[in-house]
Each structure stands twice: as structure tokens, then as C-alpha cells.
Amino acid sequence: MIHDFDVIIIGASLAGSAVAIHLAQHGISAALIDQHTFPRRKACGEGLSQVGVTELRHLGLSDSINALSHSPFSGYTLWFPTRRSSRGDLPINLSSADTFGIGIERYLLDQLLADAATSVGTVTPFFGEKVREVVTEQNTFSVELAERAISAPLLVLACGTNIPIASKLGFECRTIREHRFGASVTVNCALPHQLNTVQIIAESGYQIFVTPVSKTGLNLSVLADKQSSSRIRLNSLASHWIQVSSLLSLSGEIVSSPSASSPVNNACRAHRVPGMFLVGDSYEVLDPIGGMGMSHALVSARLASLAIKQIVHDRVLYAESLRRYVEAHERATKPLRGFTRLVQFMLTNRSNRGLTTFAKRIGIALPIAKAVHSGRATLTTACARELLNVIGRTTNGR
């Protein structure tokens, strides 16, 4: 059967556009579909870890990023305002001069990758078109759009967490923790030079994230559990900014309407349909802490593209290529997942005060953060590994 494309990609945000760019580097044709047009705003913490910055270099976008408004950060600072009376209390500083990420407005980053993907001749964009149906027959995927149907032997799902397509095709989703809800706004303010880390403020039932995204702006995001979901409303976001500005000695004003996210949870899907690959949040949702979610999107995109190249150019069977992808994905994602759960455990577990103080006292929280932030998964400190094991057992992680 003659196909229209080598690959069809559904979803053109970070993961989808990154897949298209990588495939174009190998001369593989792709249709890139998204129901939205670009630029567009979406709820996001807008922090990209050093892992993600490295992935942008693999995409050949380092110079393009430098031309956009952004702000480097050197790590994370954890605040516990309600626990200040405790002896040896926090904040905990997880930062280092030799590691860095960047804060950048999500709509700018999405636009950059979408433009880069559609600027090459092997990628055909279908933006502003909603997928009506996906039909699989005789090793072919037929995707029905509003006015036409297109076909390919391989399909990539990069359309986030709310994907009815995956459910219809029989994908299983394993939820690791209950849903949480998020919202974000942009704040215009003059940032002091010393604000060079992502600030994470822990409150009962929710967390506030403050990420510098330019010399005169920051992202304010709130992530709340179901019982505290009222915290993401507009009036609550304004009150959170008052709290943050007081805590960090900042002054400024909210300059954007709030963007709300779909329910967020730690979840992963298992591949069940031959010829299909999952990337980004469609494969696994990481807690949006420290830019690990966006970093995971870019990492999974590169690894899936390598697997697809093996099928198209090297004639590797799908089952073998998928096995390699799943194993490589797990190796790359495990440290990102571990770091987000480490921080989340410190932020939310009621009994974590002694563990948090212990981690700070023996000096292993920073090495863990540095190892993960820079993409080095190996932890040489046995005590650090044991701490992660304890956290993994406590949070029912893998």
C-alpha cells in the first residue's frame, strides 16, 4: 500500500514538534497535526532543566533559544512558610553554579519548535485541524481530519494527557497518584540578581512555583490537590502573588489571564498497538517540578525518533525497536522521575521534617539534585541511594 507519509504525529507541542525535527534530520517524512494553531498559551511552570537545555542543542536550536527572551536558573529553592518556627528549618537550596536550566515562556518555546519543524520540506503541518478518527488496518494508520484522510505505517501520539484516541485504541493507563490541578499566570516585575533559582513554596494541599522567565518577568504557577483546587482561581492567584512578593521581597503585577491545566497526575501508559509510539505526557506524566515535564517531552521525542529511524532505514522490526525505546526511555526518565518524587515528598509528606532535615544535614539533597538536573543518573553516595529507596517505597513509586 502507498502511504502519504512515513509517520503521522498527533500533537505539535514540545514532544510532537521535536519528533518531527529529529525525523527530518533523518529524511523521514511526517505529518504534524494539532487542533490548535501557534502561538498559544497553556498552563505551564515554564522551567526547563539542564537535561532539556541539552535536548534543545540536539535539535540544533541553541542559537534560536539565545535569541529569545529567557532567564537562566541554577537550581531550586524549597520554602516551607508554615514551618519557620522549627529549629533547623528551611529553605533548602538545591542549586549549583555548574548546572543550569532556563525559564522561558511556553508559548515562545512551542512556537520555536513548531516553526523549526515546519520549515523543513519533509514535514507537512496540519494545524487547527482536529482528529476525528484513527483507523488501523493492514499495518496502516488512517487519520481522518475535517476534509481529508491521511495514512502512514507509523503513528506517534504526542497530544498530552487527555487523549481519547489512546483509550479507543486500547491503551492502558496506570495512575500512580491522585489528580492534581494547576494554573499559571505571568507577572511583570523587576527581578533582583539573586533570584536565580526556581522558588517552590509548600503549603498545605498545594504548592506555588515561581520561575524567572525574563529580566522583567516571572511565571507564577500553583499546583493543588482536589481538596484545595480553589487555590487555582484568579482571585486566589492574586493572593498567592501577594504572599510570594512578601516572601521574596518582590514588587510587580499580574499581566496575563490565568491558564488552567488538565488534571495532572503521575501516570504512564503501556504500548499496545503495533506501529504506534507514545511520547511526552502521552507516555508518562511527571510532576511538573523543576522543568522535568518539559525535559521528559524532549528526551522521549529524541528516543522515539531513533526507534522510528531503525524501523524506516535499518529495517528493524517494530517489536524490537519498541523494546529498545521502552528500555532507553526508562533509563533516561528514571532520574527525572526520582528527582520530582524526592522534591514532592519533601513538599507534601507530613512526616518528612526529620527526613528533610537529615538530607540537608548530611549534604546529599544537593548532589542528588545536581546529578538529575544535569542528566547524570549515577549516584555515587550509598546513603543517597538509600534515601531515594525510602522515598520510593513511601510514595509507592516504581
Secondary structure as GFF3:
##gff-version 3
##sequence-region A 1 398
A	DSSP	beta_strand	7	10	.	.	.	ID=ss1
A	DSSP	alpha_helix	14	25	.	.	.	ID=ss2
A	DSSP	beta_strand	30	34	.	.	.	ID=ss3
A	DSSP	beta_strand	47	48	.	.	.	ID=ss4
A	DSSP	alpha_helix	50	58	.	.	.	ID=ss5
A	DSSP	alpha_helix	62	67	.	.	.	ID=ss6
A	DSSP	beta_strand	71	73	.	.	.	ID=ss7
A	DSSP	beta_strand	75	79	.	.	.	ID=ss8
A	DSSP	three_ten_helix	81	83	.	.	.	ID=ss9
A	DSSP	beta_strand	92	95	.	.	.	ID=ss10
A	DSSP	beta_strand	101	103	.	.	.	ID=ss11
A	DSSP	alpha_helix	106	118	.	.	.	ID=ss12
A	DSSP	beta_strand	123	127	.	.	.	ID=ss13
A	DSSP	beta_strand	133	137	.	.	.	ID=ss14
A	DSSP	beta_strand	140	144	.	.	.	ID=ss15
A	DSSP	beta_strand	149	152	.	.	.	ID=ss16
A	DSSP	beta_strand	154	157	.	.	.	ID=ss17
A	DSSP	alpha_helix	164	168	.	.	.	ID=ss18
A	DSSP	beta_strand	172	175	.	.	.	ID=ss19
A	DSSP	beta_strand	180	189	.	.	.	ID=ss20
A	DSSP	beta_strand	198	203	.	.	.	ID=ss21
A	DSSP	beta_strand	206	214	.	.	.	ID=ss22
A	DSSP	beta_strand	217	225	.	.	.	ID=ss23
A	DSSP	three_ten_helix	226	232	.	.	.	ID=ss24
A	DSSP	alpha_helix	234	248	.	.	.	ID=ss25
A	DSSP	beta_strand	252	254	.	.	.	ID=ss26
A	DSSP	beta_strand	259	260	.	.	.	ID=ss27
A	DSSP	beta_strand	267	270	.	.	.	ID=ss28
A	DSSP	beta_strand	276	278	.	.	.	ID=ss29
A	DSSP	three_ten_helix	280	282	.	.	.	ID=ss30
A	DSSP	beta_strand	284	285	.	.	.	ID=ss31
A	DSSP	alpha_helix	292	312	.	.	.	ID=ss32
A	DSSP	alpha_helix	318	348	.	.	.	ID=ss33
A	DSSP	alpha_helix	353	362	.	.	.	ID=ss34
A	DSSP	alpha_helix	365	373	.	.	.	ID=ss35
A	DSSP	alpha_helix	382	394	.	.	.	ID=ss36
###
